[in-house]
Amino acid sequence: MGEEVGKKHIENDEFTLFYDYDELRDGKLSKLSPNGKIEWFKFRMEAVFLLPLCKLFNRASDTYKQLNSAPNTEWPWTAFMTGAFSLLLNGIEALGSFLPKNTTLTKEHYKKDKHSTNYFGFKQFIVKYMSKWDVEVEGTGYTNRNGDRFKKIYLPLILWDYFRNSITHAFVVQGGGIEFAADENPSGFEIKYNGYLEIGPINFFQDFEQGVKLYFLDVKNLFQKEFLTSFDKAYPPQKAYHQ
């Protein structure tokens, strides 16, 4: 017989993977070993984020078909890929927040740069685990403050400013879009319409999936201490939570 629905066994105990139950109610999350906490976080991330996204990015799945109408569907039709891509970018930010801070950047750099520390975590995840996307792009329509087009612009910055932030604030990708046809390009993206940047969502998601596997290997072997410091801040023990 398999595990009871909604429960996961870690270190001979049963967990729901919800912080309020596992720690605030039962007080057992904080009692896990370092490896147990990493395992709990990995299972939680898969349950609340990665596995649902797998269905959203699988065009053959019933979930995808239910949330994205077929061509020529009469109104009201649905198209959830923009929302799914926004969730994916937010997940990259979340995982990046547990990475060791970039020691080459000083506190003053973080303060003066127009981007928050969240962007640097987002960028670090792409640099370390999605290296194909750690590139500069030519030929886009993005412009500087004077209105002049950038000769080159950093792709993670585009994903942060013009995809993630623009979807969050206005339901739109600024200067670009999410296009399945771009999945056929080895780079995972293409530029059309005199500077319009299109990202292939399936290509991007598959690279993310592979990156997550490497990420958790590194959590255990390279930056466990830094990860656990961030973990205890995000999921504080009962006593710390109530202080």
C-alpha positions as CSV (number, residue, x, y, z in Angstrom):
1,M,0.0,0.0,0.0
2,G,1.3,3.5,-0.9
3,E,1.6,6.5,1.3
4,E,-1.6,8.2,2.5
5,V,-2.7,11.0,0.2
6,G,-1.4,14.3,1.3
7,K,1.4,12.9,3.5
8,K,5.1,12.3,2.9
9,H,7.4,10.1,5.1
10,I,10.7,11.7,6.0
11,E,13.1,10.3,8.7
12,N,10.4,8.0,10.1
13,D,7.8,10.7,10.5
14,E,4.8,11.8,8.5
15,F,4.7,15.3,6.9
16,T,2.0,17.2,5.1
17,L,4.6,19.6,3.5
18,F,2.6,22.6,4.8
19,Y,4.6,24.7,7.3
20,D,1.6,25.6,9.5
21,Y,0.8,21.9,10.1
22,D,4.3,20.5,10.2
23,E,5.8,23.2,12.4
24,L,3.3,25.5,14.0
25,R,0.8,22.7,14.9
26,D,3.1,19.6,15.2
27,G,6.5,21.2,15.9
28,K,8.4,18.6,14.0
29,L,9.8,20.4,10.9
30,S,12.5,22.1,12.9
31,K,13.5,18.7,14.4
32,L,14.5,17.3,11.1
33,S,18.2,16.8,10.3
34,P,19.8,19.1,7.7
35,N,19.3,16.5,5.0
36,G,15.7,16.0,6.2
37,K,15.0,19.7,5.9
38,I,16.4,19.7,2.3
39,E,14.3,16.6,1.5
40,W,11.1,18.3,3.0
41,F,11.8,21.5,0.9
42,K,12.3,19.5,-2.3
43,F,9.1,17.4,-1.8
44,R,7.2,20.6,-1.0
45,M,8.6,22.5,-4.0
46,E,7.6,19.5,-6.2
47,A,4.1,19.3,-4.8
48,V,3.1,22.9,-4.8
49,F,5.0,24.1,-7.8
50,L,7.0,21.8,-10.1
51,L,4.6,18.9,-10.7
52,P,1.6,21.2,-11.3
53,L,3.7,23.1,-13.8
54,C,4.7,19.9,-15.6
55,K,1.0,19.6,-16.5
56,L,0.7,23.2,-17.5
57,F,3.7,22.9,-19.9
58,N,2.6,19.5,-21.3
59,R,0.4,20.3,-24.3
60,A,-0.9,16.8,-24.4
61,S,-2.1,16.8,-20.8
62,D,-5.8,17.2,-19.9
63,T,-4.8,20.1,-17.6
64,Y,-3.2,22.0,-20.4
65,K,-6.2,21.4,-22.7
66,Q,-8.7,22.5,-20.0
67,L,-6.9,25.8,-19.5
68,N,-6.0,26.6,-23.1
69,S,-8.7,26.6,-25.7
70,A,-8.3,24.9,-29.1
71,P,-7.9,27.2,-32.2
72,N,-11.1,28.8,-33.5
73,T,-12.9,28.4,-30.1
74,E,-15.7,30.9,-29.7
75,W,-15.6,33.4,-26.9
76,P,-15.0,32.9,-24.0
77,W,-11.7,31.2,-24.9
78,T,-8.9,30.6,-22.4
79,A,-5.1,30.9,-22.8
80,F,-3.1,30.3,-19.6
81,M,0.4,30.0,-21.0
82,T,1.1,33.7,-20.0
83,G,0.0,32.9,-16.4
84,A,2.0,29.6,-16.4
85,F,5.2,31.4,-17.6
86,S,4.8,34.0,-14.9
87,L,4.5,31.3,-12.3
88,L,7.7,29.7,-13.7
89,L,9.7,32.9,-13.5
90,N,8.5,33.4,-9.9
91,G,9.7,29.9,-9.1
92,I,13.1,30.7,-10.5
93,E,13.2,33.7,-8.2
94,A,12.1,31.6,-5.2
95,L,14.8,28.9,-5.7
96,G,17.4,31.6,-6.4
97,S,16.7,33.2,-3.0
98,F,18.2,30.1,-1.3
99,L,21.5,30.4,-3.3
100,P,24.5,31.9,-1.5
101,K,24.7,35.6,-2.1
102,N,27.1,36.7,-4.8
103,T,30.1,37.7,-2.8
104,T,31.4,39.9,-5.6
105,L,28.5,42.3,-5.1
106,T,28.8,44.6,-2.1
107,K,25.8,45.8,0.0
108,E,26.3,49.2,-1.6
109,H,25.9,47.6,-5.0
110,Y,22.6,46.0,-4.0
111,K,21.4,49.4,-2.7
112,K,22.4,51.5,-5.6
113,D,21.4,49.1,-8.4
114,K,17.9,49.7,-9.6
115,H,17.2,46.0,-9.2
116,S,16.4,44.3,-5.9
117,T,18.3,41.4,-4.3
118,N,15.5,39.2,-5.7
119,Y,16.7,39.9,-9.2
120,F,20.2,38.8,-8.3
121,G,18.9,35.5,-6.9
122,F,16.8,35.0,-10.1
123,K,19.8,35.8,-12.3
124,Q,22.1,33.5,-10.3
125,F,19.8,30.5,-10.8
126,I,19.8,31.1,-14.5
127,V,23.6,31.6,-14.6
128,K,24.3,28.4,-12.6
129,Y,21.5,26.1,-13.8
130,M,20.1,27.4,-17.1
131,S,23.3,28.6,-18.8
132,K,21.8,28.5,-22.3
133,W,19.8,31.5,-21.3
134,D,22.7,33.4,-19.7
135,V,23.4,35.3,-22.9
136,E,23.2,38.8,-24.4
137,V,20.7,39.3,-27.2
138,E,21.1,41.4,-30.3
139,G,18.3,42.9,-32.4
140,T,15.6,43.5,-29.8
141,G,13.4,46.6,-29.7
142,Y,14.3,47.4,-26.1
143,T,15.6,50.9,-25.6
144,N,17.6,52.9,-23.1
145,R,16.4,56.1,-21.3
146,N,17.2,58.1,-24.4
147,G,15.0,55.9,-26.6
148,D,17.9,54.4,-28.4
149,R,17.8,50.6,-29.0
150,F,20.3,48.5,-27.1
151,K,22.9,46.9,-29.4
152,K,22.9,44.0,-26.9
153,I,20.8,43.4,-23.8
154,Y,21.2,40.7,-21.2
155,L,18.5,38.0,-21.5
156,P,18.0,37.3,-17.8
157,L,17.4,41.1,-17.4
158,I,14.8,41.0,-20.1
159,L,13.1,38.0,-18.5
160,W,13.0,39.9,-15.2
161,D,12.0,43.4,-16.3
162,Y,9.9,42.8,-19.4
163,F,8.5,39.3,-18.9
164,R,8.1,38.7,-15.1
165,N,7.5,42.3,-13.9
166,S,5.3,43.3,-16.9
167,I,3.1,40.2,-16.6
168,T,2.8,40.8,-12.8
169,H,1.8,44.4,-13.2
170,A,-0.1,44.5,-16.5
171,F,-0.9,41.0,-17.8
172,V,1.5,41.7,-20.7
173,V,5.0,40.9,-21.9
174,Q,6.6,44.1,-22.9
175,G,8.4,44.0,-26.2
176,G,8.1,40.3,-26.5
177,G,5.9,37.2,-26.1
178,I,5.7,33.5,-25.4
179,E,5.5,31.5,-28.6
180,F,5.6,27.7,-29.2
181,A,7.2,28.2,-32.7
182,A,10.3,29.5,-30.9
183,D,10.7,26.1,-29.2
184,E,12.0,24.8,-32.6
185,N,14.9,27.2,-32.4
186,P,18.0,25.7,-30.8
187,S,18.5,29.0,-28.8
188,G,15.0,28.7,-27.4
189,F,14.0,32.1,-28.7
190,E,13.7,34.2,-31.8
191,I,13.3,37.8,-32.8
192,K,10.5,38.9,-35.1
193,Y,8.5,42.0,-36.1
194,N,11.5,44.3,-36.1
195,G,12.7,43.5,-32.5
196,Y,9.9,41.5,-30.9
197,L,11.5,38.8,-28.7
198,E,9.7,35.5,-28.5
199,I,10.6,32.8,-25.9
200,G,9.8,29.1,-26.5
201,P,8.0,28.1,-23.3
202,I,8.5,24.3,-23.5
203,N,12.2,24.7,-24.3
204,F,12.6,27.1,-21.3
205,F,10.6,24.9,-19.0
206,Q,12.6,21.8,-19.9
207,D,15.9,23.6,-19.2
208,F,14.4,24.7,-15.9
209,E,13.5,21.1,-15.0
210,Q,17.1,19.9,-15.6
211,G,18.4,22.9,-13.7
212,V,16.3,22.0,-10.6
213,K,18.0,18.5,-10.5
214,L,21.4,20.1,-10.5
215,Y,20.3,22.7,-8.0
216,F,19.3,20.1,-5.3
217,L,22.6,18.2,-5.8
218,D,24.4,21.4,-5.1
219,V,22.2,22.2,-2.1
220,K,23.4,19.0,-0.5
221,N,27.0,19.1,-1.6
222,L,28.1,22.7,-2.1
223,F,26.0,25.2,-0.1
224,Q,24.0,23.2,2.5
225,K,24.9,25.7,5.3
226,E,23.8,28.8,3.3
227,F,20.6,27.0,2.2
228,L,19.7,26.0,5.8
229,T,20.2,29.6,7.0
230,S,17.7,30.8,4.3
231,F,15.4,27.8,5.1
232,D,15.2,28.7,8.8
233,K,14.3,32.3,7.9
234,A,11.5,31.2,5.5
235,Y,10.3,28.4,7.8
236,P,11.2,29.5,11.3
237,P,10.9,27.1,14.3
238,Q,7.9,27.6,16.5
239,K,9.6,29.6,19.1
240,A,11.2,32.0,16.6
241,Y,7.9,32.4,14.8
242,H,6.0,33.4,18.0
243,Q,8.7,35.9,19.2
